[in-house]
Each structure stands twice: as structure tokens, then as C-alpha cells.
């Protein structure tokens, strides 16, 4: 089976049909990311090893640091060596993450939990998260760049949208399966999760290497390689708009459960389910509007919806209001990333798609990494209304930036015409 060719737009069929064979690797890795989420922090680090909830939370968030740190070079390497090669390294890093999880899980069983062994097990758990973040960034960047080459830059929004669908769908499915696997060995529930993670990632690698033909890197003139920081400057206007919307998405992801708990509301699972479902459905049903209406217009509407969501959180302190706010947040962020991302990757030639996409994605990595401590501090000092209000103001700043960008020549506010 040939999953790609060396030129753009050579495959017959719809853009969606073209991206599906490759985006399955993104689904696989994000499913693996979801597997330990309900186990490694709350159960392994907190209950088994006896560390505080703060340390347990840091164990989960450390993955984002691994993602950010390796994203800095992912795009440049994809453009230089081709997406298949870098995707294979991403799958290898994910395999190593699973193997390290297995070793960490065995320590409490094979050794007595003294001070040193507890810290060794914790260190291995943290190391597994770094490798998992590495696997995430190299996989997502490679798969998206590969699919942009498969469908052509006219349909960049399709490639980016399907990456998001498989990302959040994979995590949701992985969390559910991870909880189930942990019940096989209640005392060391992380072990079956680690085994499954390593086996699945290695299986993906075994499928990729012999059966998929990767696209070759596009030629770059000698001395014309784009540095990451140059790419960062080029995508900065779009990344700033993305960061504004990411504050809303990251805040709801991080604090919705705490908000429900503080108000003694019980249906947090339903609220999260609606939040995720609206996000996924938005991309499946309306991603085509980006190509039809233009990226800037869709981004503007997305940020308006996100700001409205925060206003509802501030105005209606009820479980229903919180659920509606969560749904609107999912709807607002659903098309924001692909809408602005479509514009960002067109700020340079096709041969720089990987590094431009990586530079653009960093704005989400950094925003979600700082949302927890920043919004948490605002909530502690000034309360829930202040936290949601600040996020709403950030969304409005993104609207102002989008409006300014829409007035620039070639901003994409109008639908593109085909020759």
C-alpha cells in the first residue's frame, strides 16, 4: 500500500479520503497519550508512591513541557528529512515512554518503598512523560505536514482539522481504556497501561516503515533554511490569535471539574462529554467553511463564541449555565486552530510547511502550560467570576487582532478563488 507520493495532489478522491490513511498514526499516538492520564498521576504517583496532589498534577503537565521542547526542532526536521522519517522517531519515542512506564510500575512491587525507591519510581514516571511529549509533537507535526502535501495547500484546513479530531477523540478513548486496563492489576495498574502503550506504538512503527511510502522533502535553496525563530516571527499574528482562544479552551479543560466540585454539582462527566462532542462535531461538520469563507472570518466568529462562553460562565452560576458555557467553549476552539493555522502555513513556501506549523502550534503548547498556574492564581485571589472574566477579555483581544489582520492584503477574509 502506498500512503503518499512525492508530489502534491496526485491522489484521486476527496481531501478527507486522502488524509485518513496517514492521520490514523495521530489517532494511535493520542490514544496512547490518553491511556495513562487517569492512572499515572492520581493512582500511581499519589496513591501508590504517596506524593502530594501537586506532584501528581505536575506529572501530567510535564508532558506539555516535553511537547514544547521538542516542537522547536520538529518542523525543521520534517522539512529537511521528510515527514515519514520524523514520524518514525515520534513513534519510537512513544514506545520508549511505554517501556519506561513499565519499569516505573514494577519498582513498588519488586522493591520496598523507601525514600530512594519512591523518588526513582517518580523520576521514571516523569521521564516517561517527557518521552510521551516528544512523541506527541513529532507525530502531530509530521502527520499534518504529510497530509498537507497529500491534499495540497488549498485544503490545508482539512489536514489540520482531522489532526484535531483524532487528537481529542483518541485521548477520550484512551482514558476510558486506560481505566479499564488498570483494573487488571489494582496494585500496579500502571503496568498494563505501559505494556499496551509500548506495544501499540511499536506496532504503529512496524506498520509505517514497510507499508507507507513517504513524501520526499521539497527542495530548499542552499542557505535558505528557515530558522525556528524566523518562522515564529512569520506566524506571530496568527499565533497570538490562537493563544487568545487557547486560554478559554485550556481554562475549561483544567478548571471545569474544580468549578463543578466547588458548587457541589454532580454531572461533570456530562459537561465534559458535551464539551468534547461539540469540539469534534464542529470540526467534522464545519471545517469546510474555512476554505469557503476564509480563515480570518472563521477565526473571528470562533473567538466571539469563546468570549460569549466566558460571559455565560460569569452571568449564570448554575449547572446548566456551566454546561452551556463548556459547550460554547468547545465550539469556539473547534475551528480556531485550523482557521488560523491555514493562514499561518501560507506565510512561507510549501517547503517550509513543517516548521511554520510547528512554530504556530507552540502558541497552544505555551498557553496551555501557563493556564493552570496563572488562572489558578487569579481564581484564588479574586474568585471564579474574575477568572472567567479575564479569559473573556483575552478572547476579545484576539477578536481585535483578527479584525486588524482581516484588513491586511491577502489576509484570507474572502474565500479563495481558484484559477
C-alpha positions as CSV (number, residue, x, y, z in Angstrom):
1,X,0.0,0.0,0.0
2,X,1.3,3.4,-0.9
3,X,0.2,6.1,1.6
4,X,1.8,9.0,-0.2
5,X,3.6,10.1,-3.3
6,X,6.3,12.6,-3.9
7,X,4.1,15.4,-5.4
8,X,1.1,17.3,-4.2
9,X,-2.5,16.5,-5.1
10,X,-1.7,13.3,-7.1
11,X,-4.3,11.1,-5.3
12,X,-7.8,10.8,-6.6
13,X,-10.8,11.4,-4.3
14,X,-11.9,13.8,-1.7
15,X,-9.4,15.6,0.6
16,X,-10.8,13.8,3.6
17,X,-10.2,10.4,1.9
18,X,-6.6,11.4,1.2
19,X,-5.8,12.3,4.8
20,X,-7.3,9.3,6.6
21,X,-4.6,6.7,6.0
22,X,-1.9,8.9,7.5
23,X,-3.9,10.6,10.2
24,X,-4.5,7.1,11.8
25,X,-1.0,7.4,13.2
26,X,-2.1,10.6,15.0
27,X,-5.1,8.8,16.4
28,X,-2.8,6.0,17.6
29,X,-0.4,8.2,19.4
30,X,-3.2,10.3,21.1
31,X,-4.9,7.1,22.1
32,X,-1.6,6.2,23.8
33,X,-1.4,9.6,25.4
34,X,-4.9,9.1,26.9
35,X,-4.1,5.6,28.3
36,X,-2.1,6.7,31.4
37,X,-3.9,10.0,32.1
38,X,-6.3,8.6,34.7
39,X,-3.6,6.3,36.2
40,X,-0.1,7.7,36.3
41,X,-0.9,10.9,38.4
42,X,-3.8,10.2,40.8
43,X,-3.3,6.4,41.3
44,X,0.4,5.7,40.8
45,X,2.2,8.9,41.9
46,X,-0.4,10.0,44.6
47,X,-1.8,6.7,46.0
48,X,1.0,4.2,45.3
49,X,4.1,6.3,45.8
50,X,2.5,8.7,48.3
51,X,3.4,12.0,46.8
52,X,1.2,15.1,47.1
53,X,-1.6,16.0,44.6
54,X,0.6,18.9,43.4
55,X,3.3,16.4,42.4
56,X,0.7,14.2,40.8
57,X,-0.6,17.1,38.8
58,X,2.9,18.1,37.7
59,X,3.5,14.6,36.4
60,X,0.6,15.1,34.0
61,X,1.6,18.6,32.9
62,X,5.2,17.7,32.3
63,X,4.2,16.2,29.0
64,X,3.4,19.7,27.7
65,X,7.0,20.7,28.5
66,X,8.3,17.7,26.5
67,X,6.0,18.7,23.7
68,X,7.1,22.3,23.7
69,X,10.8,21.5,24.0
70,X,10.8,19.0,21.1
71,X,8.4,21.1,18.9
72,X,11.2,23.6,18.5
73,X,13.0,21.3,16.1
74,X,10.2,19.1,14.8
75,X,9.1,21.3,12.0
76,X,12.6,22.0,10.7
77,X,13.5,18.3,10.7
78,X,10.3,17.4,8.9
79,X,11.1,19.9,6.2
80,X,14.7,18.7,5.9
81,X,14.2,14.9,6.1
82,X,10.6,14.3,5.2
83,X,7.6,13.6,7.5
84,X,7.8,9.7,7.4
85,X,11.3,9.7,9.0
86,X,10.4,12.1,11.8
87,X,7.1,10.3,12.4
88,X,9.1,7.1,12.9
89,X,11.2,8.8,15.5
90,X,8.0,10.1,17.2
91,X,6.6,6.5,17.3
92,X,9.9,5.3,18.7
93,X,9.8,8.0,21.5
94,X,6.3,6.9,22.3
95,X,7.4,3.2,22.5
96,X,10.2,4.2,24.9
97,X,7.7,6.1,27.0
98,X,5.6,3.0,27.4
99,X,8.7,0.9,28.3
100,X,9.8,3.4,31.0
101,X,6.3,3.3,32.4
102,X,6.5,-0.5,32.8
103,X,9.8,-0.2,34.7
104,X,8.4,2.6,37.0
105,X,5.3,0.4,37.7
106,X,7.4,-2.6,38.7
107,X,9.5,-0.8,41.3
108,X,6.8,-0.7,44.1
109,X,6.3,-4.4,43.6
110,X,9.9,-5.6,43.3
111,X,11.4,-3.2,46.0
112,X,10.3,-1.9,49.3
113,X,9.1,1.7,49.0
114,X,11.9,3.6,50.8
115,X,12.7,7.2,50.2
116,X,15.1,6.5,47.4
117,X,13.0,3.9,45.6
118,X,10.0,6.3,45.7
119,X,12.0,9.0,44.0
120,X,13.4,6.6,41.5
121,X,9.9,5.5,40.5
122,X,8.8,9.1,40.4
123,X,11.7,10.1,38.3
124,X,11.0,7.3,35.8
125,X,7.3,8.3,35.7
126,X,8.3,11.9,34.9
127,X,10.8,10.7,32.3
128,X,8.1,8.7,30.6
129,X,6.0,11.9,30.3
130,X,8.9,13.8,28.6
131,X,9.2,11.0,26.0
132,X,5.5,11.0,25.5
133,X,5.5,14.7,24.9
134,X,8.4,14.2,22.4
135,X,6.3,11.5,20.6
136,X,3.3,13.8,20.5
137,X,5.0,16.8,18.9
138,X,6.9,14.8,16.3
139,X,3.9,12.8,15.4
140,X,1.4,15.6,15.1
141,X,3.8,17.8,13.1
142,X,4.8,15.0,10.8
143,X,1.3,13.8,10.1
144,X,-0.1,17.2,9.5
145,X,2.7,18.2,7.2
146,X,2.5,14.9,5.3
147,X,-1.3,15.4,4.8
148,X,-0.8,19.0,3.6
149,X,1.4,17.5,0.9
150,X,-1.2,14.9,0.1
151,X,-4.1,17.3,-0.3
152,X,-2.3,20.4,-1.5
153,X,-2.2,23.7,0.4
154,X,-5.6,24.6,-0.9
155,X,-7.1,22.1,1.5
156,X,-4.7,22.8,4.5
157,X,-7.7,23.2,6.7
158,X,-8.8,19.6,6.1
159,X,-5.4,18.2,7.1
160,X,-5.3,20.3,10.3
161,X,-8.9,19.6,11.2
162,X,-8.6,15.9,11.1
163,X,-5.5,16.0,13.3
164,X,-7.6,17.8,15.9
165,X,-10.5,15.3,15.6
166,X,-8.1,12.3,16.1
167,X,-6.2,14.1,18.9
168,X,-9.2,14.7,21.2
169,X,-11.1,11.6,20.1
170,X,-8.0,9.5,20.7
171,X,-7.4,10.9,24.2
172,X,-11.0,10.4,25.2
173,X,-11.0,6.8,24.1
174,X,-7.5,6.2,25.6
175,X,-8.6,7.5,29.1
176,X,-11.5,5.1,29.1
177,X,-9.4,2.1,28.0
178,X,-6.6,3.0,30.4
179,X,-9.1,3.0,33.4
180,X,-10.2,-0.5,32.3
181,X,-6.7,-1.8,31.9
182,X,-5.6,-0.6,35.3
183,X,-8.3,-2.8,37.0
184,X,-6.5,-5.9,35.9
185,X,-3.7,-5.3,38.4
186,X,-5.1,-3.0,41.1
187,X,-1.8,-2.7,42.9
188,X,0.3,-1.9,39.8
189,X,-2.3,-0.6,37.4
190,X,0.3,1.4,35.5
191,X,2.0,-1.8,34.3
192,X,-0.7,-3.0,31.8
193,X,-1.1,0.6,30.7
194,X,2.7,0.8,30.0
195,X,2.7,-2.6,28.2
196,X,-0.2,-1.5,26.0
197,X,1.4,1.9,25.2
198,X,4.7,0.3,24.2
199,X,3.1,-2.5,22.2
200,X,0.8,-0.1,20.3
201,X,3.5,2.4,19.4
202,X,5.8,-0.3,18.3
203,X,3.0,-1.8,16.2
204,X,2.5,1.5,14.5
205,X,6.2,1.8,13.8
206,X,6.2,-1.8,12.3
207,X,3.3,-0.7,10.1
208,X,4.7,2.6,9.0
209,X,8.2,1.5,7.9
210,X,7.4,-1.2,5.3
211,X,3.9,-0.3,4.1
212,X,3.9,3.6,3.8
213,X,5.8,5.5,1.1
214,X,6.6,8.9,2.5
215,X,6.8,12.2,0.5
216,X,10.2,13.5,-0.1
217,X,11.3,16.8,1.3
218,X,10.7,19.7,-1.1
219,X,13.9,21.3,-2.4
220,X,15.2,24.3,-0.5
221,X,17.8,26.7,-2.0
222,X,21.2,26.4,-0.4
223,X,21.5,28.7,2.6
224,X,17.7,29.3,2.6
225,X,16.7,27.0,5.5
226,X,14.2,28.8,7.8
227,X,15.1,29.0,11.5
228,X,12.5,28.3,14.1
229,X,12.6,31.9,15.4
230,X,12.2,33.3,11.8
231,X,9.1,31.0,11.4
232,X,7.9,32.2,14.8
233,X,8.0,35.8,13.7
234,X,6.2,35.0,10.5
235,X,3.3,33.2,12.2
236,X,3.2,35.6,15.2
237,X,-0.1,37.4,14.3
238,X,-1.9,34.2,13.8
239,X,-0.3,32.5,16.8
240,X,-1.3,35.4,19.0
241,X,-5.0,35.0,18.0
242,X,-4.6,31.2,18.6
243,X,-3.2,31.9,22.1
244,X,-6.2,34.1,23.0
245,X,-8.6,31.4,22.2
246,X,-6.4,28.7,23.8
247,X,-6.8,30.5,27.1
248,X,-10.5,29.7,27.0
249,X,-10.0,26.1,25.9
250,X,-7.2,25.4,28.4
251,X,-9.1,27.1,31.3
252,X,-12.2,24.9,30.8
253,X,-10.1,21.8,30.4
254,X,-8.2,22.5,33.6
255,X,-10.8,24.0,35.9
256,X,-14.3,22.8,34.8
257,X,-14.1,19.8,37.2
258,X,-13.0,22.1,40.1
259,X,-15.7,24.6,39.3
260,X,-18.4,21.8,39.4
261,X,-16.9,20.5,42.7
262,X,-16.8,23.9,44.3
263,X,-20.5,24.3,43.6
264,X,-21.4,20.7,44.5
265,X,-22.7,20.0,41.1
266,X,-22.7,16.3,40.1
267,X,-22.9,16.0,36.3
268,X,-19.3,16.8,35.5
269,X,-19.0,13.8,33.2
270,X,-21.9,15.0,31.1
271,X,-20.4,18.5,30.8
272,X,-17.1,17.2,29.7
273,X,-18.8,14.8,27.3
274,X,-20.7,17.7,25.7
275,X,-17.6,19.9,25.7
276,X,-15.6,17.2,23.7
277,X,-18.5,16.2,21.5
278,X,-19.2,19.8,20.3
279,X,-15.5,20.2,19.6
280,X,-15.2,17.1,17.5
281,X,-18.6,17.7,15.7
282,X,-17.6,21.3,14.9
283,X,-14.5,20.1,13.0
284,X,-16.3,17.3,11.3
285,X,-19.3,19.4,10.2
286,X,-18.0,22.9,9.6
287,X,-14.2,22.6,8.7
288,X,-15.1,23.2,5.0
289,X,-16.3,26.7,6.0
290,X,-12.6,27.7,6.4
291,X,-11.9,27.2,2.7
292,X,-15.3,28.7,1.7
293,X,-15.4,31.8,4.0
294,X,-11.7,32.4,4.7
295,X,-9.6,31.7,7.7
296,X,-9.8,35.1,9.3
297,X,-13.6,35.3,9.2
298,X,-13.9,31.8,10.8
299,X,-11.4,32.8,13.4
300,X,-13.2,36.0,14.3
301,X,-16.5,34.1,14.8
302,X,-14.7,31.4,16.8
303,X,-13.3,34.0,19.2
304,X,-16.7,35.7,19.5
305,X,-18.2,32.3,20.5
306,X,-15.4,31.8,23.1
307,X,-15.9,35.2,24.6
308,X,-19.7,34.5,24.8
309,X,-19.0,31.3,26.6
310,X,-17.0,33.1,29.3
311,X,-19.8,35.7,29.6
312,X,-22.2,32.9,30.3
313,X,-19.9,31.5,33.0
314,X,-19.9,34.9,34.6
315,X,-23.6,35.6,34.3
316,X,-25.2,32.2,35.1
317,X,-23.9,30.4,38.2
318,X,-25.9,27.2,37.6
319,X,-25.0,23.7,36.4
320,X,-26.9,24.3,33.2
321,X,-25.1,27.6,32.6
322,X,-21.8,25.9,33.2
323,X,-22.7,23.1,30.8
324,X,-23.8,25.6,28.1
325,X,-20.6,27.6,28.6
326,X,-18.5,24.5,28.2
327,X,-20.3,23.5,25.0
328,X,-19.7,27.0,23.5
329,X,-16.0,26.9,24.5
330,X,-15.7,23.6,22.6
331,X,-17.5,25.1,19.7
332,X,-15.3,28.3,19.7
333,X,-12.0,26.5,19.8
334,X,-13.0,23.8,17.4
335,X,-12.4,25.8,14.2
336,X,-10.0,28.4,15.6
337,X,-6.8,26.2,15.4
338,X,-7.4,25.1,11.7
339,X,-8.7,28.5,10.6
340,X,-5.6,30.5,11.8
341,X,-3.3,27.5,11.1
342,X,-4.4,27.6,7.4
343,X,-3.2,31.2,7.2
344,X,0.0,30.6,9.2
345,X,1.3,27.8,6.9
346,X,0.8,30.0,3.9
347,X,3.2,32.7,5.2
348,X,6.1,30.8,3.6
349,X,6.6,28.4,0.7
350,X,5.4,24.8,0.7
351,X,8.9,23.6,1.5
352,X,8.6,25.3,4.9
353,X,5.1,23.9,5.9
354,X,6.6,21.8,8.7
355,X,8.5,24.5,10.5
356,X,5.7,27.0,10.1
357,X,3.1,24.6,11.5
358,X,5.4,23.7,14.4
359,X,6.0,27.4,15.2
360,X,2.3,28.1,15.1
361,X,1.5,25.1,17.4
362,X,3.9,26.4,20.0
363,X,1.4,29.1,20.9
364,X,-1.1,26.5,22.1
365,X,1.7,24.5,23.9
366,X,2.8,27.5,25.9
367,X,-0.7,28.8,26.6
368,X,-2.0,25.5,28.0
369,X,1.2,25.1,30.0
370,X,0.7,28.5,31.8
371,X,-3.1,28.4,32.1
372,X,-3.0,26.2,35.2
373,X,-0.8,28.4,37.5
374,X,-1.9,31.7,36.0
375,X,-5.7,31.2,36.1
376,X,-5.4,29.3,39.3
377,X,-3.7,32.2,41.0
378,X,-6.5,34.6,39.7
379,X,-9.2,32.3,40.9
380,X,-7.6,32.0,44.4
381,X,-7.1,35.8,44.7
382,X,-10.3,37.1,43.1
383,X,-12.8,34.2,42.6
384,X,-14.4,32.4,39.7
385,X,-16.0,35.4,38.1
386,X,-12.7,37.2,37.8
387,X,-11.0,34.2,36.3
388,X,-13.7,33.7,33.6
389,X,-13.8,37.5,33.0
390,X,-10.1,37.7,32.4
391,X,-10.3,34.8,29.9
392,X,-13.2,36.6,28.2
393,X,-11.1,39.8,27.8
394,X,-8.3,37.7,26.3
395,X,-10.7,36.3,23.7
396,X,-11.8,39.9,22.9
397,X,-8.2,40.9,22.4
398,X,-8.0,38.0,19.9
399,X,-11.1,39.4,18.2
400,X,-9.4,42.8,17.9
401,X,-6.3,41.2,16.5
402,X,-8.3,39.2,14.0
403,X,-10.1,42.3,12.9
404,X,-6.8,44.1,12.3
405,X,-5.4,41.2,10.4
406,X,-8.5,40.9,8.2
407,X,-7.8,44.4,6.8
408,X,-4.3,43.4,5.6
409,X,-3.9,42.4,1.9
410,X,-4.1,38.7,1.4
411,X,-5.5,38.1,4.9
412,X,-7.9,35.4,3.7
413,X,-11.1,37.2,4.9
414,X,-12.6,36.4,1.5
415,X,-13.0,32.9,0.0
416,X,-10.1,32.0,-2.2
417,X,-10.7,31.8,-5.9
418,X,-9.3,29.0,-8.0
419,X,-7.6,29.7,-11.3
